[in-house]
Amino acid sequence: MSALDQWKRGKAEAPQGYIVLVRDGDRYVTFCMDALQCAGALGKRYTRTGADGTITFGIPSDDVYKHLSELLQCGKKVALADEVR
């Protein structure tokens, strides 16, 4: 299952208003509006991927707790999901 598919599943299962970060190898990724919220709150850049230009944002797994703390301090609610193979 792709990271985008896992994110969509996580969004469907998470409480409304939560940012969903999905583990994808050595990083956590999020997409669409969640990516924009993360990039804005953390002062980082988002990217666009794929033919449709899907907005994505990644955090190295080694730094996820640091950035998670920053997101929570900004008032964001976050759900972490491990990768499914």
N, C-alpha and C positions, 0 to 999 in steps of 0.2 A: 504494500500500500504506500503510495507516495506521501510525502510530507504534507502536501496541499490537501490530499484526501483525508489524512489523519486530522489536520487542522479543522476541516469542514465537519468531520464527525465530532471533534471536541467542542466546536462552537454549538453544535446541536444539543450536546449533552451538558454543557456548562451553564451555570445560572446566567441570566441576562446581564450584560454589562461587564462581563469578565473578558480580559485579554487571554487568549489561549496561546501558549508557547509549546511547540512540539519538538521533542528531541529528534535530531536528524544527524546521526554520526557524532561529530565532535562539536556540535553547536545546537542551539535551540532556535527555531524559526517561527515566524508568524507571518500572516498575510493580510492583505486588503486594509480595512480600517484599523485592525489591531496593529499592523505594521506602522501605519501613520501615527497612531497614538504612542507607540513605543519610541519611534524615532524622535518625535516631538518632545516627549518627556525626558528622554536621555540626551537630547542635543546631538543626535547622530543622524546619518543619512540612511535612507531606505533605497532599495533598488527595484528595478522592474525585470521580470524574467518571463521567458516563454514567448510564444508568438503573440499572445494576447496582452502582454505587458503587465502581468499580475504583479502587484506591489508586494514586496517581501522585505523582511527585516530579520537579521540573524545576530545572535549573541553567542560568543564562544562558551562552551560548557564550563570551562574553567572559571569564567567570570559571571556565570548566571546568578549566583546568590548576591553578588555585589549589585548587579543591575536590578535584580528582583527587589532588593531593599530600596533602591532609588525609585522604582516604579510605585512601590507601596507608599513611600513618603510623599509622592505626588498625588496620592489618593486613588491610584489605580487598583483594581482587583485583578488578580492574575491566577490562572490555572496552568500548572505544568503537566505535560503528558509525555510519557516515555514512548519511544518509537515501537511500532508494531511491525514485525517481519512476517 
